[in-house]
Amino acid sequence: MGQEIIYQWVSNGVNTEISSTTIPNVNMETSGYIDLVAGKATVNCFNAGKAIIITRNQDNTTAIGNLYIYAPNIIPEVSFEIRSTNNLDAGTVFWQIVE
């Protein structure tokens, strides 16, 4: 599991624990690189469902297509899918969550 949050009550300078909650380990990244396979890539990200900027790394790209986020495969707080208009696109894509 991840980090534990402890809720406390402070009275007369004494901290008293009221309750605690453990946060599960989740991918909290807000940017990264991913390689397309057959023009598709799924990014597992807790911030999925928010605004996303995508761009490609031109250095290793062949069969270039236009990149887009495939809306039907967005699962909020789980994952999103990046696609290319070219099914042979195997390039590297940089993605970034913006708020």
Sequence and secondary structure as in RCSB ss.txt:
>XXXX:A:sequence
MGQEIIYQWVSNGVNTEISSTTIPNVNMETSGYIDLVAGKATVNCFNAGKAIIITRNQDNTTAIGNLYIYAPNII
PEVSFEIRSTNNLDAGTVFWQIVE
>XXXX:A:secstr
   EEEEEEEETTEEEEEEEEE       SEEEEE BTTEEEEE TTTTSEEEEEEEGGG  S   EEE GGG B
TTTEEEEEESSTT   EEEEEEE 
